[in-house]
Each structure stands twice: as C-alpha cells, then as structure tokens.
Amino acid sequence: MRTAIIGGGAAGFFAAIALKEICPSVRVTIYERSKKCLAKVEISGGGRCNCTNSFAEVGDLKSVYPRGHKLMKRLFNVFDHEDAYAWFERHGVPLTTQDDQCVFPVSQDSHSITLTLQNEARRLGVEVRTLHELTGLTPPAEEKGAYTLEFLGRPSETAEVVILTAGGQPRADGLLDVLSRLGLPIQSPHPSLFTFTIAHKSLTDLMGVVVEGASVALAGTKFRAQGPLLITHWGMSGPAILKLSSHAALHLADADYRSDLLVNWTGDGTPESVLADLLTLAGTHPQRQVTSVRLAGLQSRLWDYLVARSGISLERRWAEVGKKGLNKLVNTLTADVYPIAGRYPHREEFVTAGGVALSAVNPNTLEAKALPGLYFAGELLDIDAVTGGFNLQAAWTTGFVAGQAAAHHFA
Ligand SMILES: Cc1cc2nc3c(=O)[nH]c(=O)nc-3n(C[C@H](O)[C@H](O)[C@H](O)COP(=O)(O)OP(=O)(O)OC[C@H]3O[C@@H](n4cnc5c(N)ncnc54)[C@H](O)[C@@H]3O)c2cc1C
C-alpha cells in the first residue's frame, strides 16, 4: 500500500508524520517539486519561524482566518495551537511566546523546526523525492485501485492514497487546472498579505515613521484593521495594512487594487474624543506652537505633516488655531484619505487566498468528497490567515488531520 504526498512543505511533512505514526507499514513518499523541502518554513518569520500563536487575543477565528475559519474551528477539536506547541516541544524544539502572542522557537532559528520535521520523517521511514513536480493525476479506474501520478520529465508512479499539500498556487493554470479537470471546485487564487502603493510624495517622504496603534479601513466597505502602521518609500505597510489586505484580498482584486484608504492615525479615537484632546492641549498650552505640543503616540515628523495637511501653518500657536482649523485637524487625524495606487509587488510574508474550495472536501477528514483516497492540506486549500503564526498553524492542523484520516483509509 502506497501513499504519495505532493509537496514537501509544512503541511506535507506534518501529514506524512501523522500517517506514519499510525500506520508504520504504509509506504509514504513525499514528492517535492524543488531541490529542497521546507524552503518556505525556512524563510518564515524572517528566518525565525513564527510557527503558531497563543490565540490569547483571538476572540473569533474569523478575525484571523478570513477564509476557512469555520473549518479551522472544527479541525481545532482534533489538533489546535496547543497541540502544535506541545508537539514541537515534545520533539525537542523549545518554544517561546512573545508579548504579541506570536510563538517562535527559543533558538530564534527556523532550522530548529525544519530539521525536526525532517529528522522525524526520516526516523519514521518517510521517503522524500525532490525534483518531482506533479503535472497530472488520474483517479483509479476501479474502487480501491491506485491513482496514477505524472511528474515533469519523470516516469509516472501510482499510489492508493494521495495527499495534496502543494501550498498556495498563485496561478489558476498548472496544478489548480489539473484539479479542476478532475471536477474539483476551485476558488480563483488571489494574493493576500501585501502592502499598498500610495503615490503621495509628502507622505512617502516620511518613510520609516511608525504609528503603533493606527486604524485603517477601505472607504465604503466594512473592511478595517488596527495595529502598527509603517510609512514606506512606496506607501504604507506594517501589520495593520497586511491585516487589511488579508480581509479585503478578494475585494481589492476585484477593484484592481484601487480603493480609498481611510487612516485614523489615533487608532480608536472618535472625532469627538480627539477634538476634546486637542481642546485640552490648546487650553493647557495656548502660547506654544502647534508643532511643539502634540497628541501622544504620533512622532513629531508625522505630527508636523498632519498639521500642514490640515492647512494649519507650522508657526501657528494653539491659541491661534480657530474652530475651523481644529475641525480640519480632527478630520485629518481620524479620517485621512489616500488613494491606493496598487499592490506593492515586492513580496514579503505573502500567501495565496483561494485554491481548492472547501466544499470539495469532507470537513472531518479533508478527503475529496467525489474522489475517495484523495486528501488535501495546507495553503492549497481555500484557507489563509493574517500574519502572526496562523498560516503555519493551518498547515500543521490540516496536515495532521489529513495524515490521520489517510491512515484510517488503510484500516
Ligand atoms: C516569506 C514568507 C514568510 C512567512 N512567514 C510565516 C510565518 O512566520 N508564520 C506563518 O504562520 N506563516 C508564514 N508564512 C506563510 C507560510 O509559510 C505558509 O502558509 C505555509 O508554508 C503553507 O504550508 P504548505 O505546506 O501548505 O505550503 P508550502 O510550505 O508552500 O509547501 C508546499 C510545497 O509544495 C511544493 N510544490 C508546489 N507545487 C508542486 C507540484 N506540482 N509538485 C510537487 N511539489 C509541489 C512547493 O515547492 C513547496 O515545497 C510565510 C510565507 C512567506 C512567503
């Protein structure tokens, strides 16, 4: 009996290990397209691998999994972040939880994770074949028969069970097309976790400025996010922007990445509360220049820019800023508008929204409803998350569930 796992990434290794732990006698082979397995895990988290999250600040899974939260909730009953944490520690990788609830190996080195996965797979007898790119898949002709797998420039192979863990597929042709031709429903792939290009020179001149707790939203939509915001030489970046790009990934793709970005530089300040704060500043420091006394949390370069953007001269004293000036400043601080000119093409922590539709799989086993013996896990499925360790957690959870379910296929 043979199992073929397509894709030697996070989900592929986790599925292989979970399967072998239950069924040591089943021959399990990971087929990996590139020369090296686990390449993305290696570069994840800037080489430190943010492998999961404590979920302590997550009230609703929808806030971190814009796509796939219902399935993740169900699968967390089988293998959740605490199980992942315990798994890595049990396998010799001590972990640490940062103040922002992101979990990293204590070594601060992703190799601790990749070596552990590779060693464990080797110990259990998982075979790994690199430079094997799956290009075709034919279902068995009869019940309990084998799938035929075609690889680019290689002889074809067969396996009774196939677990597809080929990761995010940014293009609809290629593997997604192969799967679509098998009748599997596919959600069109779109990038997620990207930053915004904003063609506004006086803003981008502020590159390097960080606002710890900004709120951002897309005008005319319900998409909004809060967190640190970074001004860059191309526009805006930072966790708040990445989170917004994730929640609005499909909307922005439809809008050709053009939309008005609303920025509340004060975070959750309302026009009323910000006006009250400004009146307090003006009342306490009437003779000081507006630029010399500013709202907490805003760096002086940004403050000067926002004052000027509100039409207030930088020499003006607080006592000289009339009602109209204060109202303009309140508006700039709480509802500043910038047209997004596009998606910044440079990729950092980039994931793909879309992939194999969740309606295609049994939600308890991740087996294709229409193709017995074919399982899915990882980013190839239409599951993706905001930053913070949630994407790798999805790979561990779905890999574990698919691996265990595949093991029961042989029972
Ligand atoms: C720069 C960067 C940093 C990131 N940092 C983090 C982080 O710190 N924390 C976090 O949670 N998430 C992070 N992510 C996201 C996370 O890495 C992915 O969501 C996760 O790796 C998905 O796991 P996977 O196993 O589904 O896919 P992958 O890990 O991408 O593995 C898929 C594998 O399949 C192979 N493959 C593809 N097509 C074929 C084919 N046709 N035949 C054979 N093999 C194939 C690929 O080469 C690849 O090795 C980061 C992503 C990037 C790009």
The ligand as an ORCA input file, in Angstrom:
! r2SCAN-3c Opt
* xyz 0 1
  C       8.403     34.966      3.196
  C       7.298     34.257      3.933
  C       7.307     34.242      5.312
  C       6.284     33.594      6.004
  N       6.329     33.585      7.374
  C       5.337     32.957      8.063
  C       5.383     32.883      9.477
  O       6.332     33.333     10.137
  N       4.345     32.271     10.120
  C       3.295     31.715      9.440
  O       2.385     31.171     10.065
  N       3.260     31.719      8.083
  C       4.248     32.305      7.405
  N       4.220     32.315      6.021
  C       3.161     31.524      5.342
  C       3.512     30.028      5.470
  O       4.876     29.835      5.183
  C       2.652     29.185      4.527
  O       1.293     29.478      4.744
  C       2.909     27.688      4.768
  O       4.249     27.364      4.462
  C       1.966     26.835      3.931
  O       2.321     25.487      4.100
  P       2.046     24.425      2.938
  O       2.682     23.160      3.370
  O       0.640     24.446      2.574
  O       2.819     25.036      1.695
  P       4.387     25.217      1.468
  O       5.090     25.311      2.763
  O       4.497     26.338      0.490
  O       4.818     23.862      0.791
  C       4.320     23.462     -0.478
  C       5.395     22.669     -1.175
  O       4.846     22.070     -2.341
  C       5.776     22.161     -3.397
  N       5.029     22.076     -4.664
  C       4.248     23.018     -5.241
  N       3.708     22.561     -6.384
  C       4.140     21.281     -6.523
  C       3.930     20.283     -7.522
  N       3.157     20.495     -8.586
  N       4.550     19.083     -7.360
  C       5.342     18.836     -6.290
  N       5.582     19.756     -5.323
  C       4.977     20.959     -5.427
  C       6.444     23.508     -3.158
  O       7.705     23.579     -3.796
  C       6.542     23.535     -1.642
  O       7.753     22.982     -1.174
  C       5.234     32.945      5.295
  C       5.235     32.955      3.900
  C       6.255     33.603      3.229
  C       6.245     33.607      1.725
*
